[in-house]
Amino acid sequence: MVTREMRGKTVLKRRSITWALFVLVALATSIGLAFAWESGDRTERALHPDLAFADTPSSSVVAAHSPSIQEAVYEGGRTACRRCHLAQFRSWQRTPHAGAFETLPEENRGDPNCVRCHVTGLGQPGGFTSIEETPNLANVTCEACHGPGSLYRYEDIMQDRDAAIAAGLRIPDEQTCLSCHNDESPTFPGSFDYEAMKAAGVHDIGS
């Protein structure tokens, strides 16, 4: 005969088993996610050996990468930046800036005055040299407007706006745009509406 006490023990046992299974599933999921992240990180490093990744201990990042110690270098930011700014990256991909190099006629690709506005960091340390050598810096990428990212790309610097700016992060403004969108360009329409173009030509602000 099954007593109330036996039923209680059975229910309690079932609950314990259920809870244990839940914990195991949660643990397995966590391990799987960690493995996927690490695997993705290794893949990213393998695919882009020319890029540096932010694994410097946080206690030494600011000191080791201070602008007074080291020169800022372009790093092909559209790949490095998207790791933390995926929404902005995907939004940028839908803009003309993402295909700027392809719009440059072949006959103008040897003219630095033309090329500089269709690539990132031409003539600068780590910047674009040719489509064969630095394809990741073709087009108007993140660093074209925000500056070379070698010193501000670290997570603990990026979390502090003032520190990021001190390390070279640029906050683009109208003058940033006018450096290319001006009457020196053969395709310049004659005027530049900064607010309208900001809404249409860059990534979603704050997305």
C-alpha positions in Angstrom: 0.0 0.0 0.0 1.4 3.4 -1.1 1.3 5.8 1.8 1.2 9.6 1.7 4.8 9.6 2.9 5.9 7.4 0.0 4.1 9.5 -2.5 5.8 12.6 -1.1 9.2 11.0 -1.4 8.4 9.9 -5.0 7.4 13.5 -5.9 10.4 14.9 -4.2 12.7 12.5 -6.0 11.1 13.3 -9.4 11.6 17.0 -8.7 15.2 16.4 -7.8 15.8 14.5 -11.0 14.1 17.2 -13.0 16.1 19.9 -11.4 19.3 18.0 -12.0 18.5 17.6 -15.7 17.7 21.3 -15.9 21.1 22.1 -14.4 22.9 19.7 -16.8 21.1 21.2 -19.8 21.9 24.8 -18.7 25.6 23.8 -18.1 25.8 22.1 -21.5 24.3 25.1 -23.2 26.8 27.4 -21.4 29.7 25.3 -22.4 28.4 25.1 -26.0 28.0 28.9 -26.2 31.5 29.4 -24.8 32.9 26.9 -27.3 31.1 28.6 -30.1 32.4 32.0 -29.1 36.0 30.8 -28.8 35.7 28.9 -32.0 34.4 32.0 -33.8 37.2 34.0 -32.3 39.8 31.5 -33.5 38.1 31.6 -37.0 38.2 35.3 -37.0 41.9 35.4 -36.1 42.6 32.7 -38.8 40.7 34.6 -41.5 42.2 37.9 -40.5 45.8 37.4 -39.3 46.6 41.0 -40.0 44.2 42.2 -37.4 45.0 42.5 -33.7 42.4 41.5 -31.1 41.7 42.9 -27.7 43.1 40.3 -25.3 45.5 42.6 -23.5 44.9 42.5 -19.7 42.6 45.4 -18.8 44.9 46.7 -16.1 47.6 47.5 -18.6 45.6 48.5 -21.7 45.4 52.2 -21.2 49.1 52.6 -20.2 50.4 50.2 -22.9 48.4 51.8 -25.7 48.5 55.4 -24.8 48.7 57.8 -27.8 51.8 59.3 -26.3 53.5 55.9 -26.4 52.4 54.5 -29.7 51.2 55.8 -33.1 47.7 55.0 -34.2 47.5 52.5 -37.0 44.6 51.5 -39.3 43.5 48.0 -38.8 40.7 47.2 -41.2 38.1 48.1 -38.7 35.0 46.8 -40.5 36.1 43.4 -39.4 37.4 44.2 -35.9 34.6 46.7 -35.1 31.8 44.4 -36.0 32.6 42.1 -33.2 31.0 44.6 -30.8 29.1 46.8 -33.2 27.3 44.3 -35.3 24.1 46.3 -35.7 26.0 49.3 -36.9 28.1 47.2 -39.2 25.1 45.6 -40.8 23.5 49.0 -41.2 26.7 50.4 -42.8 26.7 47.5 -45.3 23.5 48.9 -46.8 25.0 52.4 -47.5 27.0 53.7 -50.5 30.1 53.9 -48.3 30.3 50.1 -48.2 30.8 49.9 -52.0 32.7 53.2 -52.5 35.7 51.6 -54.1 33.6 49.8 -56.8 32.1 53.2 -57.8 35.6 54.6 -58.6 36.3 54.3 -62.4 39.3 52.2 -63.3 41.0 55.1 -64.9 40.9 57.0 -61.6 42.2 54.2 -59.4 45.8 55.4 -59.8 45.0 58.9 -58.7 45.5 59.4 -55.0 43.3 62.4 -54.9 40.4 60.2 -56.1 41.3 57.0 -54.3 41.6 58.6 -50.9 37.8 59.2 -50.7 37.0 55.7 -51.8 39.2 53.8 -49.3 40.4 53.9 -45.7 43.6 55.4 -44.5 45.4 56.0 -47.9 49.0 57.1 -47.2 48.6 56.6 -43.4 50.3 54.0 -41.2 48.5 50.7 -41.7 46.2 52.3 -44.3 45.1 51.3 -47.8 47.9 50.6 -50.3 46.2 48.5 -53.0 43.1 46.4 -53.5 45.5 43.3 -53.7 47.4 44.1 -50.5 44.8 45.7 -48.3 41.3 44.7 -49.6 39.9 45.0 -46.0 40.6 48.8 -46.3 38.8 49.3 -49.6 35.6 51.4 -49.3 34.8 54.0 -46.7 34.9 51.8 -43.6 34.6 52.5 -39.9 38.1 53.9 -39.5 37.7 56.3 -42.4 35.4 58.4 -40.3 36.3 57.3 -36.7 40.1 57.3 -37.2 42.7 54.5 -36.9 41.6 52.1 -34.3 44.8 50.4 -33.0 44.7 52.5 -29.7 41.0 52.8 -28.9 39.7 49.4 -30.0 40.2 47.9 -26.6 36.9 47.2 -24.8 37.7 49.0 -21.5 38.8 52.1 -23.5 35.7 52.0 -25.7 33.5 51.9 -22.6 34.9 55.3 -21.6 34.1 57.9 -24.2 36.7 60.4 -23.0 39.4 57.7 -22.9 38.5 56.5 -26.4 38.7 60.1 -27.8 42.0 60.6 -26.1 43.2 57.3 -27.8 42.3 58.6 -31.2 38.5 57.9 -31.7 37.0 60.6 -33.9 33.5 61.7 -33.5 32.6 62.6 -37.1 31.0 65.9 -37.9 30.2 68.0 -41.0 33.8 68.8 -41.7 34.6 65.1 -41.7 32.2 64.6 -44.6 33.2 67.8 -46.4 36.8 66.5 -46.7 35.5 64.3 -49.6 32.0 65.6 -50.4 33.2 68.9 -51.9 33.6 70.6 -55.3 36.9 68.9 -55.9 34.9 65.7 -56.6 33.7 65.4 -60.3 30.5 63.9 -59.0 29.7 66.6 -56.4 26.2 67.9 -57.0 27.0 71.4 -55.9 25.8 71.3 -52.4 25.9 69.0 -49.4 23.1 68.6 -46.9 24.9 67.2 -43.9 21.8 66.2 -41.8 20.1 64.5 -44.8 23.3 62.7 -45.8 24.0 61.6 -42.3 20.7 60.0 -42.2 21.1 58.2 -45.5 24.9 57.7 -45.8 26.1 56.2 -42.6 25.1 53.5 -40.2 22.1 53.8 -37.9 23.1 56.2 -35.1 22.7 54.4 -31.8 21.5 51.2 -33.3 
